[in-house]
Amino acid sequence: MKIRQYFILTIVASLAFTMNSNSQTTMFGGRGMLRVQSAEVMEQNRLYVNSYLSAFYLQETGATSLTKDYGISTNVTLGLSRNFEIFAHLKPYQDDQQNIWGAPGDSRVGFKFHSPFSNSLIHTGIQFFVNMPTGRDFSIAYEPFSSGKLGIAGMGLLTIDFTEIVSVLPLKTHINFGYFDQNIHDQFYLDMEDQYLIAAGLKFPLRSVIVFAEYSAEVFAKNEFVTNYNMNSQRVTQGIKFLGPWNLIYDFALDISLATSPGEQANEYRKNYADWKFIFGLNYPFAIQKRTQKVKLPKKMSEKTSSSEKNLNQRENFQDSLIEIEASVAGEKPEKKAKNDDDPQNN
């Protein structure tokens, strides 16, 4: 219980350490943090491929060895335009607690649309995905509920970006709310398997890494076995993201479950979820089309130059200096850094 309280306090305290940042793709595909989706989309002609490994260990009473739960997922996200991206989520391995090589998990394909009515402060968008029952087993131990049927989901997305408005509060927050029809062949909303999708989070850079904290939950909409909110699958997540060697983006995160244990009343809907999970991710960006970046040469100030033009030139020179500093810290050449927009803080 103390661990859960610590992580909740960490999320609240992180508001005091805000700096400019953004993140990359989520563990389900699509631009965002870990599970929380951003209302913004990937840049056009940018392809992101990522893979996540999750692990959980439990020492059960009377057991001679640790109970283990592993999962591996692979995702692809492609920006098609300024307001549209598509993604695919595959889970080739999901521990079934029985075999050396567990069953595959469900797959998802979907798209995200960024509203053109968004501005520099508030971004809105929608996301839809189809969940395909590619898994061999369902209702896997320690994992969120899966119906084993073809499902469809839609979510409304809200992103509040202070990085362009308030220089002293360069913070990004995301709020998601949606509905997941886990079985499209049954009645909408009246099915016990349908769930609300809820997620919210914030992120900011701290020195050379991006720190993020989020809350996510899958809440049954109408289920006679899950009558209280705290019985549902839910968690808080604290993690970091940084750009490493070979242009790879690394993720390290820790889940802490907030769901109560059902004890002897456990069933396929009310389950024992993993108390915690360690998650490691790798993300690599590709450019579908090569782009050239024009480098502006500094202009010589004349006596007739207006004050606004002087401020603009000073701002451009300051940005060039920042690029050189960041390049030197990363051990790269400045001209290479100027062409590289794959840093997590630039997406």
Secondary structure as the mmCIF struct_conf table of DSSP 4:
data_model
#
loop_
_struct_conf.conf_type_id
_struct_conf.id
_struct_conf.beg_label_comp_id
_struct_conf.beg_label_asym_id
_struct_conf.beg_label_seq_id
_struct_conf.end_label_comp_id
_struct_conf.end_label_asym_id
_struct_conf.end_label_seq_id
HELX_RH_AL_P HELX_RH_AL_P1 LYS A 2 ALA A 13
HELX_RH_3T_P HELX_RH_3T_P1 SER A 14 ALA A 16
BEND BEND1 PHE A 17 PHE A 17
BEND BEND2 ASN A 20 ASN A 20
STRN STRN1 THR A 25 THR A 25
TURN_TY1_P TURN_TY1_P1 MET A 27 PHE A 28
BEND BEND3 GLY A 29 GLY A 30
STRN STRN2 ARG A 31 GLY A 32
BEND BEND4 MET A 33 ARG A 35
HELX_LH_PP_P HELX_LH_PP_P1 VAL A 36 VAL A 36
STRN STRN3 GLN A 37 GLN A 37
HELX_LH_PP_P HELX_LH_PP_P2 SER A 38 SER A 38
BEND BEND5 ALA A 39 GLU A 40
HELX_LH_PP_P HELX_LH_PP_P3 MET A 42 GLU A 43
TURN_TY1_P TURN_TY1_P2 GLN A 44 ASN A 45
STRN STRN4 ARG A 46 LEU A 58
TURN_TY1_P TURN_TY1_P3 THR A 61 GLY A 62
BEND BEND6 THR A 64 SER A 65
STRN STRN5 THR A 67 SER A 81
TURN_TY1_P TURN_TY1_P4 ARG A 82 ASN A 83
STRN STRN6 PHE A 84 GLN A 94
BEND BEND7 GLN A 97 TRP A 101
STRN STRN7 ALA A 103 ALA A 103
STRN STRN8 SER A 107 HIS A 114
TURN_TY1_P TURN_TY1_P5 PRO A 116 PHE A 117
BEND BEND8 SER A 120 LEU A 121
STRN STRN9 ILE A 122 MET A 132
BEND BEND9 ARG A 136 ASP A 137
BEND BEND10 SER A 139 SER A 139
TURN_TY1_P TURN_TY1_P6 ALA A 141 ALA A 141
STRN STRN10 TYR A 142 TYR A 142
BEND BEND11 GLU A 143 GLU A 143
BEND BEND12 GLY A 148 LYS A 149
STRN STRN11 GLY A 151 ASP A 161
TURN_TY1_P TURN_TY1_P7 THR A 163 ILE A 165
TURN_TY1_P TURN_TY1_P8 SER A 167 VAL A 168
STRN STRN12 LYS A 172 ASP A 181
BEND BEND13 GLN A 182 GLN A 182
TURN_TY1_P TURN_TY1_P9 ILE A 184 HIS A 185
BEND BEND14 ASP A 186 ASP A 186
TURN_TY1_P TURN_TY1_P10 PHE A 188 LEU A 190
BEND BEND15 ASP A 191 ASP A 191
TURN_TY1_P TURN_TY1_P11 MET A 192 GLU A 193
STRN STRN13 GLN A 195 LEU A 206
TURN_TY1_P TURN_TY1_P12 ARG A 207 SER A 208
STRN STRN14 VAL A 209 PHE A 220
BEND BEND16 ALA A 221 LYS A 222
BEND BEND17 GLU A 224 PHE A 225
BEND BEND18 ASN A 228 ASN A 228
HELX_RH_3T_P HELX_RH_3T_P2 TYR A 229 MET A 231
BEND BEND19 ASN A 232 ASN A 232
STRN STRN15 SER A 233 LEU A 243
HELX_RH_3T_P HELX_RH_3T_P3 PRO A 245 ASN A 247
HELX_LH_PP_P HELX_LH_PP_P4 LEU A 248 LEU A 248
STRN STRN16 ILE A 249 SER A 257
HELX_LH_PP_P HELX_LH_PP_P5 ALA A 259 SER A 261
HELX_RH_3T_P HELX_RH_3T_P4 GLY A 263 GLN A 265
BEND BEND20 GLU A 268 ARG A 270
STRN STRN17 TYR A 273 TYR A 273
BEND BEND21 ASP A 275 ASP A 275
STRN STRN18 TRP A 276 ALA A 287
BEND BEND22 ILE A 288 GLN A 289
HELX_LH_PP_P HELX_LH_PP_P6 LYS A 294 MET A 301
TURN_TY1_P TURN_TY1_P13 GLU A 303 LYS A 304
HELX_RH_AL_P HELX_RH_AL_P2 SER A 307 ALA A 330
TURN_TY1_P TURN_TY1_P14 GLY A 331 GLY A 331
HELX_RH_AL_P HELX_RH_AL_P3 PRO A 334 ALA A 338
TURN_TY1_P TURN_TY1_P15 LYS A 339 LYS A 339
BEND BEND23 ASP A 343 ASP A 343
HELX_RH_3T_P HELX_RH_3T_P5 PRO A 344 ASN A 346
#
